[in-house]
Amino acid sequence: MKAMILGFAAAAVIALGTAAVLNSFGHSTAERYSSTSVRL
């Protein structure tokens, strides 16, 4: 049971860390797929 809880905790830490790193790059889909003639 302890191993499963540690696995869930590790997955949550990895997911949150990855989300923070990807958000720091600043590449959103709105920025990626818009041009000067597109209003979002």
DSSP file (Angstrom, degrees, kcal/mol; ACC not computed):
  #  RESIDUE AA STRUCTURE BP1 BP2  ACC     N-H-->O    O-->H-N    N-H-->O    O-->H-N    TCO  KAPPA ALPHA  PHI   PSI    X-CA   Y-CA   Z-CA
    1    1 A M     >        0   0    0      0, 0.0     4,-2.0     0, 0.0     5,-0.2   0.000 360.0 360.0 360.0 -39.2    0.0    0.0    0.0
    2    2 A K  H  >  +     0   0    0      1,-0.2     4,-2.4     2,-0.2     5,-0.2   0.885 360.0  53.2 -64.3 -37.9    2.8    2.4    0.8
    3    3 A A  H  > S+     0   0    0      1,-0.2     4,-2.1     2,-0.2    -1,-0.2   0.888 108.0  50.5 -65.3 -38.1    4.4    1.8   -2.6
    4    4 A M  H  > S+     0   0    0      2,-0.2     4,-2.3     1,-0.2    -1,-0.2   0.911 111.0  47.9 -67.0 -41.9    1.2    2.6   -4.4
    5    5 A I  H  X S+     0   0    0     -4,-2.0     4,-2.4     1,-0.2    -2,-0.2   0.905 111.9  49.9 -65.6 -41.0    0.8    5.9   -2.5
    6    6 A L  H  X S+     0   0    0     -4,-2.4     4,-2.5     2,-0.2    -1,-0.2   0.873 109.8  52.1 -64.1 -36.2    4.4    6.8   -3.2
    7    7 A G  H  X S+     0   0    0     -4,-2.1     4,-2.4     2,-0.2    -2,-0.2   0.911 110.0  47.7 -65.5 -42.8    3.8    6.0   -6.9
    8    8 A F  H  X S+     0   0    0     -4,-2.3     4,-2.2     2,-0.2    -2,-0.2   0.912 113.0  48.9 -63.3 -42.0    0.7    8.3   -7.0
    9    9 A A  H  X S+     0   0    0     -4,-2.4     4,-2.4     2,-0.2    -2,-0.2   0.909 111.2  49.5 -64.6 -41.8    2.7   11.0   -5.2
   10   10 A A  H  X S+     0   0    0     -4,-2.5     4,-2.5     1,-0.2    -2,-0.2   0.904 110.4  50.5 -64.6 -40.7    5.6   10.7   -7.6
   11   11 A A  H  X S+     0   0    0     -4,-2.4     4,-2.4     1,-0.2    -1,-0.2   0.897 111.0  49.2 -63.6 -40.0    3.3   10.8  -10.7
   12   12 A A  H  X S+     0   0    0     -4,-2.2     4,-2.5     2,-0.2     5,-0.2   0.910 111.8  48.2 -65.8 -41.9    1.6   14.0   -9.3
   13   13 A V  H  X S+     0   0    0     -4,-2.4     4,-2.4     2,-0.2    -2,-0.2   0.912 113.2  47.9 -65.0 -42.3    5.0   15.6   -8.7
   14   14 A I  H  X S+     0   0    0     -4,-2.5     4,-2.5     2,-0.2    -2,-0.2   0.917 112.8  48.6 -64.5 -43.2    6.2   14.7  -12.2
   15   15 A A  H  X S+     0   0    0     -4,-2.4     4,-2.3     2,-0.2    -2,-0.2   0.925 113.8  45.3 -64.6 -44.9    3.0   16.0  -13.8
   16   16 A L  H  X S+     0   0    0     -4,-2.5     4,-2.1     2,-0.2    -1,-0.2   0.890 113.9  49.8 -67.0 -38.3    3.1   19.3  -11.9
   17   17 A G  H  X S+     0   0    0     -4,-2.4     4,-2.2    -5,-0.2    -2,-0.2   0.910 111.6  48.1 -65.0 -42.1    6.8   19.8  -12.6
   18   18 A T  H  X S+     0   0    0     -4,-2.5     4,-2.6     2,-0.2     5,-0.2   0.902 110.7  51.3 -65.8 -41.2    6.3   19.1  -16.3
   19   19 A A  H  X S+     0   0    0     -4,-2.3     4,-2.3     1,-0.2    -1,-0.2   0.902 110.3  49.7 -61.9 -41.3    3.3   21.5  -16.5
   20   20 A A  H  X S+     0   0    0     -4,-2.1     4,-1.5     2,-0.2    -2,-0.2   0.909 112.1  47.4 -65.3 -41.6    5.4   24.2  -14.9
   21   21 A V  H  X S+     0   0    0     -4,-2.2     4,-0.9     2,-0.2    -2,-0.2   0.925 113.5  47.3 -65.9 -44.2    8.3   23.7  -17.2
   22   22 A L  H >X>S+     0   0    0     -4,-2.6     4,-0.7     1,-0.2     5,-0.6   0.879 111.2  51.1 -67.2 -36.4    6.1   23.7  -20.3
   23   23 A N  H ><5S+     0   0    0     -4,-2.3     3,-0.6     1,-0.2    -1,-0.2   0.812 102.7  61.0 -68.5 -28.8    4.2   26.8  -19.2
   24   24 A S  H 3<5S+     0   0    0     -4,-1.5    -1,-0.2     1,-0.2    -2,-0.2   0.763  95.6  61.3 -70.5 -23.0    7.5   28.6  -18.6
   25   25 A F  H <<5S-     0   0    0     -4,-0.9    -1,-0.2    -3,-0.5    -2,-0.2   0.799  98.5-142.4 -71.3 -28.0    8.3   28.2  -22.3
   26   26 A G  T <<5 +     0   0    0     -4,-0.7     2,-1.1    -3,-0.6    -3,-0.1   0.701  49.6 141.4  78.0  20.2    5.2   30.2  -23.2
   27   27 A H      < +     0   0    0     -5,-0.6     2,-0.2     4,-0.1    -1,-0.2  -0.757  22.6 170.3 -98.7  91.1    4.2   28.3  -26.2
   28   28 A S     >  -     0   0    0     -2,-1.1     4,-2.1     1,-0.1     5,-0.1  -0.561  46.5-113.8 -92.1 164.2    0.4   28.2  -26.1
   29   29 A T  H  > S+     0   0    0      1,-0.2     4,-2.3     2,-0.2    -1,-0.1   0.833 117.2  58.3 -66.7 -30.6   -1.8   26.9  -29.0
   30   30 A A  H  4 S+     0   0    0      1,-0.2     4,-0.4     2,-0.2    -1,-0.2   0.909 111.3  40.8 -64.5 -40.8   -3.2   30.4  -29.4
   31   31 A E  H  4 S+     0   0    0      1,-0.2     3,-0.4     2,-0.2    -2,-0.2   0.842 116.2  51.5 -72.9 -33.2    0.3   31.8  -30.0
   32   32 A R  H  < S+     0   0    0     -4,-2.1    -2,-0.2     1,-0.2    -1,-0.2   0.883 117.8  32.5 -73.4 -40.0    1.4   28.8  -32.1
   33   33 A Y  S  < S+     0   0    0     -4,-2.3     2,-0.3    -5,-0.1    -1,-0.2   0.174  99.5  91.1-110.2  16.9   -1.5   28.7  -34.6
   34   34 A S        -     0   0    0     -4,-0.4     2,-0.2    -3,-0.4     5,-0.0  -0.827  49.5-170.4-110.9 154.0   -2.4   32.4  -34.9
   35   35 A S    >   -     0   0    0     -2,-0.3     3,-1.4     0, 0.0    -2,-0.0  -0.644  46.2 -84.7-125.5-173.9   -1.1   34.9  -37.4
   36   36 A T  T 3  S+     0   0    0      1,-0.3    -2,-0.0    -2,-0.2     0, 0.0   0.759 126.8  52.4 -68.0 -23.3   -1.4   38.7  -37.7
   37   37 A S  T 3  S+     0   0    0      2,-0.0     2,-0.5     0, 0.0    -1,-0.3   0.368  95.0  84.8 -94.2   5.2   -4.8   38.3  -39.5
   38   38 A V    <   -     0   0    0     -3,-1.4     2,-0.5     2,-0.0    -4,-0.0  -0.922  61.6-158.5-111.7 129.3   -6.3   36.1  -36.9
   39   39 A R              0   0    0     -2,-0.5    -3,-0.0     1,-0.1    -2,-0.0  -0.919 360.0 360.0-106.4 125.7   -8.0   37.5  -33.8
   40   40 A L              0   0    0     -2,-0.5    -1,-0.1   -10,-0.0   -10,-0.0   0.361 360.0 360.0-116.3 360.0   -8.4   35.2  -30.8
